[in-house]
Every structure is written in structure tokens, then in C-alpha cells.
């Protein structure tokens, strides 16, 4: 459902980039495409759980029963991953320079990204992940979401002069990257008792960290292989330490 809604909504954006659709109408369609995971999640939750489905979905933003230090981890881990990728890049001979004053832009970017990215997480982690984990273990569920998450992003690669295509080089590698990164989202979700706030914060910090450390650091065109390796290492460690069944030592 999410691929259908997202695909139909993003199609005008892709067509407009090739002058095949009025560009002044694109903005509305892009917004609908961006919130399509939430739209699909709300419809599915309503069909599965009835009138309480929507509340069941949004209640995950106020989940309790876990240390609030997880929120700090959700913000700091993406920064650490980006920094480690830059370290690998530098060891390989890359030159990195960032105006440290740019770091002051991180908090407002984090807030803005949270307000945008939460509409993805309501669908992917709010509805799809717990639904999948009823039938599959955490690792398999993460991989399935990663595949669909990548497919949902395909229009971002299809659009003319795609920024994502330049940054990630190859769509297949991007899809594998998201499947690997999805594992850490599941780990965070399960370890925070299914907190949508935590995973939305993690998503927001990932995008904000990438903007500040990669784009402002002028390495966004070259960093992906090192970032891919960093995320692959994280995924491997999480699977090895916390095991595929739940990716967390606490009960799901």
C-alpha cells in the first residue's frame, strides 16, 4: 500500500523534473509522498484494530518503561557513525575540513528533521515493524522493512539530477545500505519498548548529522563507501551481541 500511495504521489515530481508535468503543482504531491508511510500505516491500523487503531499507533510516541538515556543514544549514535566514516575516509587518504561553527546548526536541523521524518517512522516502525515481528524474528523483519524502505525511496533516484543518486552512487548499494541500517532501527525500537519518539529522533539525527558532517564537510560525493562499511559493522555487532530473534536483551 505504501509503495502504491508513495509511487503515485511522487510520480508528478519525477515527471516534472523532465518537464512532463507542471512544476508549480509538484510541492503538494511531494508532501503527500513524504507522509505516505503514515497514510498507509493509519489505513492498515484502522482496518486491523478498528477505531482504536490510530490511537494505538500514536501512543507509541509516549511509550515508557525504559531509560531516557536511550533518547540521548538516538541522537549521539548517528553522529558517532558519521564521525567514524569520516575517520575511515581520512585514513584512506581523504582530506576533510569542517568549520566547527557549523555544528551549531545541528540542533535546529535535528528539530526540523524530526518534524519531517516522524511521518516515515509512523508507518515503517510504528505499524510495519511490530506487525512483521508477530511472524518473523527481528532480523528478518528489519530486512523486509529495509527492502520496502529502499523501494519507497526509488523516485528520489529516478528524478532528474538526483542528489541521492550522486551521494549514494548506485541504487542497489543504497538498498543494501538501508536494509543494514534498518537493523539498528529495530534494535532501538525493541530496546525502548517500541518508542516511536526514539526511532524518529534517530532518523532525524541521522539526516542532520549527514547534512552537517558530510555535506558541509564537502565529502558527500565520496563518503558513502566508508559510511556503508560503518553501518555494516554496526549491524554485524548488533546481530552478534543481541541475537537475531529480538535484537535486544529485553523482551519485545
C-alpha positions in Angstrom: 0.0 0.0 0.0 2.8 2.5 0.9 4.5 1.8 -2.4 1.3 2.5 -4.3 0.5 5.7 -2.4 4.1 6.9 -2.4 4.6 6.0 -6.1 1.5 7.8 -7.3 2.3 10.8 -5.2 6.0 11.0 -6.2 5.3 10.4 -9.9 4.4 14.0 -10.7 7.7 15.1 -9.1 9.7 12.7 -11.3 7.8 13.8 -14.4 8.2 17.5 -13.6 11.9 17.1 -13.4 11.8 16.0 -17.1 9.4 18.9 -18.0 6.5 16.4 -18.4 4.3 17.8 -15.5 3.6 21.4 -14.3 6.3 22.1 -11.7 4.1 24.5 -9.7 1.9 21.6 -8.7 4.7 19.3 -7.5 5.0 20.6 -4.0 1.7 19.2 -2.8 2.4 15.8 -4.3 5.9 15.6 -2.7 4.3 16.3 0.7 1.8 13.5 0.2 4.6 11.2 -0.9 6.6 12.1 2.2 3.8 11.2 4.5 2.6 8.2 2.5 4.1 5.7 5.1 1.9 7.3 7.8 -1.2 7.3 5.5 -0.6 3.6 4.7 0.0 2.8 8.4 -3.1 4.6 9.5 -5.3 2.8 7.0 -3.8 -0.6 7.9 -4.1 0.1 11.6 -7.7 1.1 11.3 -8.5 -2.0 9.2 -6.7 -4.3 11.7 -7.6 -2.8 15.0 -10.7 -0.9 14.3 -11.4 2.5 15.9 -8.6 2.2 18.3 -6.0 1.5 15.6 -5.0 5.1 15.1 -4.6 5.8 18.9 -2.6 2.5 19.2 -0.2 3.9 16.5 0.3 7.3 18.0 0.5 6.0 21.6 3.9 4.7 20.7 5.3 8.2 20.9 4.7 8.2 24.6 5.9 4.7 25.5 7.5 4.3 28.9 9.4 1.5 30.8 12.9 2.3 29.6 15.8 4.6 30.5 15.5 8.0 28.9 19.2 7.7 28.1 18.1 5.9 25.0 16.9 9.2 23.7 20.5 10.5 24.1 21.8 7.4 22.3 19.3 8.0 19.5 20.9 11.5 18.9 24.5 10.7 19.5 24.9 7.3 17.7 24.3 8.8 14.2 26.9 11.5 14.9 29.3 8.8 16.0 28.6 6.7 12.9 29.2 9.7 10.6 32.4 10.6 12.5 33.7 7.1 12.2 33.0 7.1 8.5 35.0 10.3 8.2 37.8 8.8 10.2 37.9 5.8 7.7 37.9 8.3 4.8 40.8 10.2 6.3 42.8 7.0 7.0 42.3 6.1 3.3 43.9 9.4 2.3 40.8 11.7 2.1 41.0 15.3 3.1 38.4 16.6 5.5 37.8 20.1 6.7 34.7 21.4 8.5 34.1 24.8 10.0 33.3 23.8 13.6 30.8 26.7 13.8 28.6 24.6 11.5 28.0 22.3 14.4 25.8 25.0 15.9 23.3 24.2 13.1 22.8 20.7 14.4 20.1 21.4 17.0 17.7 23.3 14.7 18.4 20.8 11.9 17.6 18.0 14.3 14.2 19.5 15.2 13.3 20.2 11.6 14.3 16.7 10.6 12.3 15.2 13.4 9.2 17.0 12.3 9.7 15.6 8.8 11.0 12.1 9.4 8.4 11.2 12.0 5.9 10.7 9.2 8.1 8.0 7.8 8.6 6.2 11.1 4.8 6.1 12.0 4.4 3.8 9.0 7.7 1.9 8.9 8.4 1.3 12.6 5.1 2.3 14.1 2.9 -0.2 12.1 5.1 -2.4 9.9 7.8 -3.4 12.3 5.6 -4.7 15.2 3.3 -6.3 12.7 6.2 -8.2 11.0 7.6 -9.2 14.3 4.5 -11.1 15.1 5.5 -13.6 12.4 9.3 -13.1 11.9 12.3 -12.5 14.1 13.7 -9.0 14.5 16.4 -9.5 11.9 14.1 -10.8 9.2 11.6 -8.0 10.0 14.4 -5.4 9.7 15.4 -6.8 6.3 11.9 -6.8 4.9 11.3 -3.2 6.0 14.7 -2.2 4.6 13.8 -3.6 1.2 10.4 -1.8 1.1 12.0 1.3 2.6 14.5 1.3 -0.3 11.8 0.8 -2.9 9.9 3.7 -1.4 12.9 5.9 -2.0 13.3 4.9 -5.6 11.6 8.1 -7.0 14.4 10.0 -5.3 16.8 8.3 -7.6 14.6 8.5 -10.7 14.2 12.3 -10.5 16.4 14.2 -12.9 19.8 15.4 -11.4 19.0 13.3 -8.3 21.1 14.4 -5.3 20.6 11.0 -3.7 21.9 9.2 -6.9 25.1 11.4 -6.7 25.6 10.8 -3.0 24.9 7.0 -2.9 26.3 6.3 -6.4 24.2 3.1 -7.0 20.6 2.3 -6.1 21.4 -1.4 -5.4 24.0 -0.4 -2.9 21.7 2.1 -1.3 19.0 -0.6 -0.9 21.5 -2.9 0.8 22.7 0.0 3.0 19.1 0.7 4.1 18.5 -2.9 4.9 21.6 -2.9 7.1 20.7 0.4 8.7 17.2 -0.9 9.4 18.7 -3.4 11.9 19.8 -0.5 14.2 16.3 1.0 14.0 14.8 -2.3 15.1 17.4 -2.6 17.9 16.5 0.9 19.1 12.7 0.3 18.8 12.8 -3.0 20.7 15.1 -1.8 23.4 12.8 1.3 24.1 9.7 -0.7 24.4 8.5 0.3 20.9 9.1 4.0 21.2 8.3 5.9 18.0 9.8 9.0 19.6 13.2 7.3 19.9 13.3 5.9 16.3 12.1 9.2 14.9 14.8 11.0 16.9 17.3 8.5 15.5 16.1 9.1 11.9 16.3 12.9 12.4 19.8 12.8 13.9 21.0 10.6 11.0 19.8 13.2 8.5 21.0 16.2 10.5 24.4 14.5 11.0 24.7 13.8 7.3 23.9 17.4 6.4 26.4 18.9 8.8 29.3 16.4 8.7 29.1 15.2 5.1 27.5 17.9 3.0 29.0 20.9 4.9 32.3 18.9 5.2 32.2 18.6 1.4 32.6 14.8 1.3 29.0 13.8 0.4 30.1 12.6 -3.0 32.9 10.3 -1.7 31.9 9.2 1.8 29.3 6.6 1.0 31.6 3.5 0.8 33.0 4.4 4.2 29.6 5.1 5.6 28.3 1.8 4.2 31.2 0.0 5.9 30.5 1.7 9.2 26.8 0.8 9.2 27.6 -2.7 8.1 29.9 -3.1 11.1 27.2 -1.7 13.4 24.6 -4.1 12.0 27.0 -7.1 12.5 27.8 -6.1 16.1 24.1 -5.7 16.9 23.2 -9.1 15.4 26.2 -10.8 17.1 25.6 -9.3 20.6 21.8 -9.1 20.8 20.9 -12.1 18.5 18.6 -12.1 15.5 15.4 -13.0 17.5 14.8 -9.7 19.2 18.0 -7.6 18.7 17.6 -6.6 22.3 18.1 -8.3 25.6 14.8 -7.0 26.9 11.6 -8.8 25.9 9.7 -7.4 22.9 
